Amino acid sequence: MKELEKQLLNKGFRNETLQRMFNAKQELLKLERAMQQQGEEKKRQSQTNRKEFTNTATPIDPALQQYLNSIEILNRQTLPLRANYNRKVQEYFKGNDNL
């Protein structure tokens, strides 16, 4: 590699230099393939999940579920605003429509 660098700097880019670069690339690919075959590759490998999931959670009591649903409905309802605040909200949204 160092010799190739020196040749590039001193003699410039030639067909001989190109051939040496190609040969060096081939040698590096051979070394990489050999490392992979030996199992020394440091890249991550995927593993499939072989475990079965069993849900151990108990179902929610129907009364509790109904209570939670009623709270959710309350959270979704809009709160009534005083007339002056309602007007200001409408003006705000109308003003943003022009942007």
C-alpha positions as CSV (number, residue, x, y, z in Angstrom):
1,M,0.0,0.0,0.0
2,K,2.8,2.4,0.9
3,E,4.6,1.5,-2.3
4,L,1.5,2.2,-4.3
5,E,1.1,5.6,-2.7
6,K,4.7,6.5,-3.5
7,Q,4.2,5.4,-7.1
8,L,1.1,7.5,-7.4
9,L,2.9,10.6,-6.0
10,N,6.1,10.1,-8.0
11,K,5.0,8.8,-11.4
12,G,1.3,9.8,-11.5
13,F,-1.6,7.7,-12.6
14,R,-0.7,5.0,-15.1
15,N,-2.2,1.7,-16.2
16,E,0.5,-0.1,-14.1
17,T,-0.7,1.8,-11.0
18,L,-4.3,1.0,-11.8
19,Q,-3.5,-2.7,-12.1
20,R,-1.6,-2.7,-8.7
21,M,-4.6,-1.0,-7.1
22,F,-6.9,-3.6,-8.6
23,N,-4.7,-6.4,-7.3
24,A,-4.6,-4.8,-3.8
25,K,-8.3,-4.6,-3.8
26,Q,-8.7,-8.3,-4.7
27,E,-6.3,-9.3,-1.9
28,L,-8.3,-7.3,0.6
29,L,-11.5,-8.9,-0.5
30,K,-9.9,-12.3,-0.2
31,L,-8.8,-11.5,3.4
32,E,-12.2,-10.2,4.3
33,R,-13.9,-13.4,3.0
34,A,-11.4,-15.5,4.9
35,M,-12.2,-13.6,8.1
36,Q,-15.9,-14.2,7.6
37,Q,-15.4,-17.9,7.1
38,Q,-13.3,-18.1,10.3
39,G,-16.1,-16.4,12.3
40,E,-13.9,-13.4,13.3
41,E,-16.3,-11.0,11.6
42,K,-17.3,-8.3,14.0
43,K,-20.5,-7.3,12.3
44,R,-23.8,-8.0,14.1
45,Q,-25.8,-11.0,13.1
46,S,-29.6,-11.3,13.5
47,Q,-31.2,-14.0,15.6
48,T,-34.8,-15.0,15.4
49,N,-36.9,-15.0,18.5
50,R,-37.6,-18.6,19.5
51,K,-39.4,-17.8,22.8
52,E,-43.2,-18.1,23.0
53,F,-45.0,-15.2,24.8
54,T,-47.6,-16.2,27.4
55,N,-49.8,-13.4,28.7
56,T,-50.0,-13.7,32.4
57,A,-52.1,-10.5,32.9
58,T,-55.5,-10.9,34.4
59,P,-58.5,-9.4,32.5
60,I,-59.9,-6.1,33.9
61,D,-63.0,-6.2,36.0
62,P,-66.0,-5.1,33.9
63,A,-67.0,-2.5,36.5
64,L,-63.5,-1.0,36.4
65,Q,-63.5,-1.0,32.6
66,Q,-66.8,0.9,32.5
67,Y,-65.5,3.5,35.0
68,L,-62.4,4.0,32.9
69,N,-64.5,4.4,29.7
70,S,-66.7,7.0,31.4
71,I,-63.6,9.0,32.5
72,E,-62.3,8.9,28.9
73,I,-65.6,10.3,27.6
74,L,-65.4,13.1,30.1
75,N,-61.8,13.9,29.0
76,R,-62.9,14.2,25.4
77,Q,-65.8,16.6,26.0
78,T,-65.1,20.2,25.4
79,L,-65.6,22.5,28.4
80,P,-68.0,25.4,27.9
81,L,-66.3,28.8,27.7
82,R,-67.6,32.2,28.6
83,A,-68.8,34.2,25.6
84,N,-65.8,36.6,25.6
85,Y,-63.3,33.7,25.7
86,N,-65.2,31.8,23.0
87,R,-65.0,34.9,20.8
88,K,-61.3,35.3,21.4
89,V,-60.7,31.6,20.5
90,Q,-62.7,32.0,17.2
91,E,-60.7,35.2,16.3
92,Y,-57.4,33.4,17.0
93,F,-58.3,30.5,14.7
94,K,-59.6,32.8,12.0
95,G,-56.4,34.8,12.2
96,N,-54.3,31.7,11.7
97,D,-56.3,30.7,8.6
98,N,-54.7,33.6,6.7
99,L,-51.2,32.3,7.2
